């Protein structure tokens, strides 16, 4: 009797379990399972279909080895030349002497430089020698020599040299010096002989 009661309780429990579970498609019944097994390629339960054998790999020809990429040649830049040394223009000796004479502070060789340049026909040197002779800069004062040097500068087309020669005659020469100038102009040979015209007596 007790056994029957146990079986009845077990059957009731199974019935409750069957009612609690949601109804599924026939696919999951035993009959559906057998039908699933009869169909090739069908998915039974949650199983996944057996994969088909992969196709045999296609025979491929071996790829040729890749050539190394071409590398551009590295051209080393030529070394830059050293910076050029600053070349200073040569000092003009006449111009340098002129600056010192302008401030009346000549050096020992300035008059010699001017005489040399005047002998080569440099009109700047001739005019500077005339100024030195008139003012006694670097040499003894000699207005007569200054007069003739200004005349020589005028012949070399030095601006205002002719006017300066006239001013020297009118304002810088004494009456005796004017007479000497007139005498020397009257005797060109004597003028050349004492060196006043060709190379004035400027020391």
Secondary structure, DSSP 8 states (H G I E B T S, - for coil): -HHHHHHHHHHHHHHHHHHHS----GGGSHHHHHHHHHSTT---TT----------------------------------------------HHHHHHHHHHTT---TTHHHHHHHHHHTT-HHHHHHHHHHHHHTSSS---HHHHHHHHHHHHHTT-TTHHHHHHHIIIIIS-HHHHHHHHHHHH-HHHHHHTTTTTS----
